[in-house]
Amino acid sequence: MFASKVVYAACQWCILVALTKLSDAGTVGEWGLAMMITAPVFALCNLKLRSVLATDVKNRYTLSDYFGLRLATVTLALLIVLAISSAARFSVDTFLIVIVIGLAKGSESASDIFHGVMQKMERMERIGQAFLLKGIAILLIFPSILFLTQSLLAALLGILAICVAMLFFWDWPNAGRLLGDRSVLKPQFTISIMSQLARRTVPLGLADLINPMTTLVPKYFVAAYLGGAALGHFTAIAYVQMAGAVVILALSHSVIARLARQYHADLREFVRFFLKLLAIGAAIGGAGVVFAVLFGRLFLSIAYTPEYGEHVDVLILLMIAVAAADMKAFVVAALVAMERSRTWAVVTLLAVLVSLISASVLVPRYGLVGGAWAVLAGTWTSFVVGTLCVLVVTLSKMRRRLTETQVQFEETQSSAGRHSRRSRGVEVDGFLRQRNEA
């Protein structure tokens, strides 16, 4: 599963590389703009239903309920994307690009429910195979169509066809075979059940909406103030920071259970392990910064075009932000282990606010470099404040445990003293009785 995700992420980056080499920065900007519009909308409307389905061990809702709600939210997401695109008055080509990417994400959202079935039945290899097949297919189809037609829209239609094919010919049939009864794969639209499930999952959707905003907000300002070509440059360079994200996220997820055990059993060990994880994140992020400083211009020129290599300063700033993001992943893992998800939500909102203020001030004045500084400011804010929250809460708990231990010790000593005095009193009484008898 992990290897498949790494391959899929590499395929996604290779698609962007092909786009930069076979088209101009303005076309890359159109693609980036479409992703900026569709990604947050679908993140919100997906309501993290896959995770809820996979962890619904008591089967409070049927698969048909989850599937019905997912189809309803996909429809809502497409309507929102359509409304945004119409209100923005894009050109016909840009409008169609946004809609096609929205339809592709809708197909992926439907597949996501069936991946939840596979995850619940602990058949993660089926999900890995799906990612692997789709990644390779897109890597073969997208550059070929783009090269032959010189049309981003045509290439995206190829991706849409692959997503739809994966849904109907891989994910849906595989889920049916695992369940042994394909009749349960039919969506059910019971308003009362759908509203109840939606109320339970809306906070998860909001969390998925907020999380990427630290990076997305500066892109909105770049698009508004600098235009499509600048957005294309910024989007392509910013995508480099995704390279280590798959590895870091896998590492952070793998340590949550250990952090949770330590937090409830041995707080000193919890703090030591947490600091060790931060050191690992800093080492990985630091290596990225060094690479950007030494080879950034050469890397951007070879991976994309020399035009992108001129913005090496943007890459360096974004890699410094990545260093904070790598450490932040372990901060999130610690807060989840501590059952402090609400704390992280507040920290993320603060980071988005910092990113928003920074972008509004810096992008108009410093261009792409200002956008990179805004990403850096928001990311480091979330890391620093999140780390302080982990340490403050942990130290407070250690202090409470120490106080409780001292109170218990004093009570034990007091009880022992009273027992000792009673014992001496009994001995004296016995001695006096014996003397009186004598």
C-alpha angles and dihedrals in degrees: 000000000000093000090049091053091050090051091046092050090049090051091051091052091047088055089056090048090053090048093053092048098043099041141028129268091261091061090048086051091054090053091047091049092052091050091048090055101041102036099064093041093054092041088059098040095046088068089201087274093159092063092045091049093048092051097042093108093160091054093230089165131032124239087249089059092052092045093048093050091046092053089048093050092045089054090049091049092051091050090051091049090049091050093049092047092049093047092049091057095221123181115270093257094049091045092053092045091055092048094048092050088048091053091049091052089048090056090048090050091055090049089050091067091056089048086056089057090051091047092050090052089047094242095135092152089071090057090047091051090050092053091046094050094045094046094051093044093051091046090055099041104039100055092041094054092041091051094047099042104024084219123126090195092057091048091050090051086058090054090048090053090051093049092050091047091050090051097050101031104034119014099038096044093044092053089049093052092049092051094043090218119075092187090079089061092073114106119247121206106199105157096208094050094043092051092047092050092044093053089053095050104036092090089056090051091050090051091053089049095051099043099072095038093093087069099031099053095065089050090058090054092046090053093047099045106026106031138230099307092053090047088052091054093046094046094051094046093044091053089066089071089066090068097090097028094091092053094044093048091049090051093047093050091049094057099048095091092050092047090050092052092048093047091057097038112028119014095183091056089046091056093046092050092045092053090047090054091050089053090053091050091047091051093051093044092044091054088055092052092050090049091051092050095047103034106010098111093046092046095051092045093052099037094045121000135297087261089070092046089068088071097060090129089063090051092051093051092047091050089053086054089049090056088059091044091053091054091041090061089065091045089057090048090052093049091049090050089050090049091241100131092137090057090055091049090057091047091051092051089052090050092050090050091052090048091049094050092043093049093047090054103034106037096060090047105037104020118209092358088056090052090052091049089052091053089047093050094050095045095048091046091056092046097047096042092043092051091050090051091053093049096042094049092045094048090047090053091047089052091050092049091049091050091049090049092051091049091050090048092050091048090050091049091047091049091048090050092051091048090050092050091049090050092051090047091053091049092051092048091050092050092051093049091050091051092047091050090050 
